[in-house]
């Protein structure tokens, strides 16, 4: 391994500023001289990871940033941040306003993001994520998307103690008496759900035994609660003794892409807000939304 004394070297940049060289500033090839091939693969290139902190800050900041502020948020000196930014500018990963000197994500960063979005398959990612969740918590889980007839089941995985839900792929879930339907009714444009809502309200008024809201005002109250919790849940509403959650997964435009479902029998299914199932399914949905390009704080948001 290279002598440890090298990490204390001093360098002066073109601003005349001196600073101590950190291990990540040392030439990568030289720093890896004594490593085996396996060690190199495991350790990676630290300077890339350090520089990425600048890109991470720019990704989450809604406005272009001055060097000093960007460096501070990334946890490095302005001189050190400037060296990384020079390379990022050459590559088009960041851009700099010639008048204000502020830094922003560049054209290549946009192309990179668009390429990722063009390749991503939300349902495929959700299937992988839900398989892990099903195995970890032993839950019955599923995926729903909006189809021609309404919220439609497109994937289903049973737990070791299957819920007697008698659901199958292609089933269209009701809007007002299922967690899945309530979620889509809460987040989709009214133009998409209005006709289905009217049919279900008419059915509810004719059949006294049906659960769920029966008037427009009751519907709005229930949907407001769904938006407040950013999730829908039902307790034995569609199927007696069966409880369910449905969590939203959003795409890069902020629209609802799909719903993640977990359900189980009364008495063994934790239906509490903030309970184990709620938190695990919510975390899964948030990670999938991130993979699909969703940001809870749009870049044009105001301070």
For each residue, the residues with C-beta under 8 A, 3 or more apart:
1: 33 34 35
2: 6 26 30 31 33 34
3: 6
4: 7
5: 8
6: 2 3 9 21 26
7: 4 20 21 22 23 26
8: 5 20 21
9: 6 20 21
10: 18 19 20 21
11: 18 19 21 25
12: 16 17 18
13: 16 17 18 19 79 82 83
14:
15: 79 82
16: 12 13
17: 12 13 77 78 79
18: 10 11 12 13
19: 10 11 13 77 79 80
20: 7 8 9 10
21: 6 7 8 9 10 11 25 26
22: 7 25 26 80
23: 7 26 31 46
24: 46 47 49 50
25: 11 21 22 47 80
26: 2 6 7 21 22 23 30 31
27: 30 31
28: 31 32 45 46 47
29: 32 33
30: 2 26 27 33
31: 2 23 26 27 28
32: 28 29 35 40 43
33: 1 2 29 30
34: 1 2
35: 1 32 39 40 43
36: 39 40
37: 40 41
38: 41 42
39: 35 36 42 43
40: 32 35 36 37 43
41: 37 38 44
42: 38 39
43: 32 35 39 40 46
44: 41 48 49
45: 28 48 49
46: 23 24 28 43 49 50
47: 24 25 28 50 51
48: 44 45 51 52
49: 24 44 45 46 52 53
50: 24 46 47 53 76 84
51: 47 48 54 55 84 87 88
52: 48 49 55 56
53: 49 50 56 57 74 75 76
54: 51 57 58 70 71 74 76 81 84 85 88 94
55: 51 52 58 59 88 93 94 105 109
56: 52 53 59 60 74
57: 53 54 60 61 65 70 73 74
58: 54 55 61 65 70 94 103 104 105
59: 55 56 105
60: 56 57 295 297
61: 57 58 65 73
62: 297 298 299 300 301 302 303
63: 102
64: 97 100 102 103 104
65: 57 58 61 69 70 73 102 103 104
66: 69 70 100 101 102 103
67: 70 71 78 81 82 85 101 103
68: 71 72 78
69: 65 66 72 73
70: 54 57 58 65 66 67 73 74 81 85 103
71: 54 67 68 74 76 77 78 80 81 82
72: 68 69 75
73: 57 61 65 69 70
74: 53 54 56 57 70 71 81
75: 53 72
76: 50 53 54 71 80 81
77: 17 19 71 80 81
78: 17 67 68 71 81 82
79: 13 15 17 19 82 83
80: 19 22 25 71 76 77 83 84
81: 54 67 70 71 74 76 77 78 84 85
82: 13 15 67 71 78 79 85 86
83: 13 79 80 86 87
84: 50 51 54 80 81 87 88
85: 54 67 70 81 82 88 89 94 96 103
86: 82 83 89 90
87: 51 83 84 90 91
88: 51 54 55 84 85 91 93 94 106
89: 85 86 92 93 94 95 96 106
90: 86 87
91: 87 88 106 108
92: 89 95 106 107 108 109
93: 55 88 89 105 106 108 109
94: 54 55 58 85 88 89 103 104 105 106 109
95: 89 92 103 104 105 106 107
96: 85 89 101 102 103 104
97: 64 100 101 102 104
98: 101
99:
100: 64 66 97
101: 66 67 96 97 98
102: 63 64 65 66 96 97
103: 58 64 65 66 67 70 85 94 95 96
104: 58 64 65 94 95 96 97
105: 55 58 59 93 94 95 109 110
106: 88 89 91 92 93 94 95 109 110
107: 92 95 110 111
108: 91 92 93 111 112
109: 55 92 93 94 105 106 112 113
110: 105 106 107 113 114
111: 107 108 114 115
112: 108 109 115 116
113: 109 110 116 117 293
114: 110 111 117 118
115: 111 112 118 119
116: 112 113 119 120 293
117: 113 114 120 252 292 293
118: 114 115
119: 115 116
120: 116 117 125 291 292 293
121: 124 125
122: 125 126 249 251 257 258 288 291 292
123: 126 127 143 145 154 155 258
124: 121 127 128
125: 120 121 122 128 129 288 291 292
126: 122 123 129 130 143 155 249 258 260 288
127: 123 124 130 131 143 155
128: 124 125 131 132
129: 125 126 132 133 284 287 288
130: 126 127 133 134 141 142 143 155 157 260 284
131: 127 128 134 135 157
132: 128 129 135 136
133: 129 130 136 137 139 141 262 280 281 284
134: 130 131 137 138 139 140 141 157 159
135: 131 132 138
136: 132 133 280
137: 133 134 276 277 280
138: 134 135 159 160 161
139: 133 134 159 262 263 264 277
140: 134 156 157 158 159 162 163 165 262 263 264
141: 130 133 134 156 157 260 261 262 263 281
142: 130 153 155 156 157 167 260 261 263
143: 123 126 127 130 153 154 155 156 258 259 260 261
144: 151 152 153 154 173 180 184 246 258 259 261
145: 123 151 152 154 257 258 259
146: 150 151 152 184 188 192 256
147: 150 151 152 172
148:
149: 152 172
150: 146 147 172 173 174 175 181 184 196
151: 144 145 146 147 172 173 175 178 180 181 183 184 259
152: 144 145 146 147 149 170 171 172 173
153: 142 143 144 156 167 168 169 170 171 172 173 180
154: 123 143 144 145 169 170 258
155: 123 126 127 130 142 143 169
156: 140 141 142 143 153 167 168 169
157: 130 131 134 140 141 142
158: 140 162 163
159: 134 138 139 140 162 163 264
160: 138
161: 138 265 268
162: 140 158 159 165
163: 140 158 159 242 263 264 265
164: 239 242
165: 140 162 239 242 263
166: 239
167: 142 153 156 171
168: 153 156 171
169: 153 154 155 156
170: 152 153 154
171: 152 153 167 168
172: 147 149 150 151 152 153
173: 144 150 151 152 153 178 180 181 238
174: 150 177 178 181 200 212 238
175: 150 151 178 181 182 184 185 193 196 197 200
176: 181 182 185 197 200 201 204 212 213 219 222
177: 174 181 200 210 211 212 234 237 238
178: 151 173 174 175 181 182 234 237 238 244 246
179: 182 183 232 233 234 244 245 246 261 263
180: 144 151 153 173 183 184 232 244 246 259 261
181: 150 151 173 174 175 176 177 178 184 185
182: 175 176 178 179 185 186 222 223 226 232 234 246
183: 151 179 180 186 187 226 231 232 246 247 248 256 259
184: 144 146 150 151 175 180 181 187 188 193 256 259
185: 175 176 181 182 188 193 197 219 223 226
186: 182 183 223 226 227 232
187: 183 184 226 227 248 255 256
188: 146 184 185 192 193 256
189: 192 193
190: 193 194
191: 194
192: 146 188 189
193: 175 184 185 188 189 190 196 197
194: 190 191 197 198
195: 198 199
196: 150 175 193 199 200
197: 175 176 185 193 194 200 201 219
198: 194 195 201 202
199: 195 196 202 203
200: 174 175 176 177 196 197 203 204 212
201: 176 197 198 204 205 213 214 215 216 219
202: 198 199 205 206
203: 199 200 206 207 210
204: 176 200 201 207 210 212 213 214
205: 201 202 214
206: 202 203
207: 203 204 210
208:
209:
210: 177 203 204 207
211: 177 237 238
212: 174 176 177 200 204 222 237
213: 176 201 204 218 219 221 222
214: 201 204 205 218
215: 201 218 219
216: 201 219 220
217: 220 221
218: 213 214 215 221 222
219: 176 185 197 201 213 215 216 222 223
220: 216 217 223 224
221: 213 217 218 224 225
222: 176 182 212 213 218 219 225 226
223: 182 185 186 219 220 226 227
224: 220 221 227 228
225: 221 222 228 229
226: 182 183 185 186 187 222 223 229 230 231 232
227: 186 187 223 224 230
228: 224 225
229: 225 226 232 233 273
230: 226 227 247 248 282
231: 183 226 245 246 247 248 278 281 282
232: 179 180 182 183 186 226 229 245 246
233: 179 229 243 244 245 246 271 273 278
234: 177 178 179 182 237 238 243 244
235: 243 266 271
236: 239 240 241 242 243 266
237: 177 178 211 212 234
238: 173 174 177 178 211 234 242 244
239: 164 165 166 236 242
240: 236
241: 236 265 266
242: 163 164 165 236 238 239 263 264 265 266
243: 233 234 235 236 263 264 265 266 269 271
244: 178 179 180 233 234 238 261 262 263 264
245: 179 231 232 233 261 262 263 271 277 278 281
246: 144 178 179 180 182 183 231 232 233 259 260 261
247: 183 230 231 259 260 281 282 284 285
248: 183 187 230 231 256 259 285 289
249: 122 126 256 257 258 259 260 285 288 289 292 294
250: 254 255 256 257 289 292 294
251: 122 254 255 256 257 289 292 293 294
252: 117 292 293 294
253:
254: 250 251 294 298
255: 187 250 251
256: 146 183 184 187 188 248 249 250 251 259
257: 122 145 249 250 251 289 292
258: 122 123 126 143 144 145 154 249
259: 143 144 145 151 180 183 184 246 247 248 249 256
260: 126 130 141 142 143 246 247 249 281 284 285 288
261: 141 142 143 144 179 180 244 245 246
262: 133 139 140 141 244 245 277 281
263: 139 140 141 142 163 165 179 242 243 244 245 269
264: 139 140 159 163 242 243 244 268 269 277
265: 161 163 241 242 243 268 269
266: 235 236 241 242 243 269
267:
268: 161 264 265
269: 243 263 264 265 266 277
270: 275 276 277 278
271: 233 235 243 245 275 277
272: 275 278
273: 229 233 278
274: 278 279
275: 270 271 272 278 279
276: 137 270 279 280
277: 137 139 245 262 264 269 270 271 280 281
278: 231 233 245 270 272 273 274 275 281 282
279: 274 275 276 282 283
280: 133 136 137 276 277 283 284
281: 133 141 231 245 247 260 262 277 278 284 285
282: 230 231 247 278 279 285 286
283: 279 280 286 287
284: 129 130 133 247 260 280 281 287 288
285: 247 248 249 260 281 282 288 289
286: 282 283 289 290
287: 129 283 284 290 291
288: 122 125 126 129 249 260 284 285 291 292
289: 248 249 250 251 257 285 286 292 294
290: 286 287 293 294
291: 120 122 125 287 288
292: 117 120 122 125 249 250 251 252 257 288 289
293: 113 116 117 120 251 252 290
294: 249 250 251 252 254 289 290
295: 60 298 299
296:
297: 60 62 301
298: 62 254 295 301
299: 62 295
300: 62
301: 62 297 298
302: 62
303: 62
